[in-house]
Amino acid sequence: MDKLIIVFVLATGVEGLVEFFGQFIAKLYFLPGDTDAERRYKTETYTRWATVVSTLVGILLCFWGEIGILKILNVEHTFPWGTDFVLCGIIIGRGSKSVHDFIRRLDVIKEKSKQESTRQ
């Protein structure tokens, strides 16, 4: 599980990067005279674009650093080259909370398999 720390760090970094630059873009995008309907539409559009950008940044970082979630978990696979990086990039792009939830689920699975192996 120690190897998953890099995924958590990258997710936190991407999340912070998108939020930091998003503040400046929001100041240009949201105008003081916008109506409520315009503001709702712009908020939805801004949120969608932030998700797309953070996911793309996550995928690029994974390709650049050759970081794959299946590789980290030592899972053998026959997917085409790069699929592992894309999966990891999507997880990283979703943000640190998603990575934390993912790691917590892995811990639960690990504990269950330990309990089952001690019963046998």
Secondary structure, 3 states (H helix, E strand, C coil): CHHHHHHHHHHHHHHHHHHHHHHHHHHHHCCCCCCHHHHHHHHHHHHHHHHHHHHHHHHHHHHHHCCCHHHHCCCCCCCCCCHHHHHHHHHHHCCHHHHHHHHHHHHHHHHHHHHHHHHC
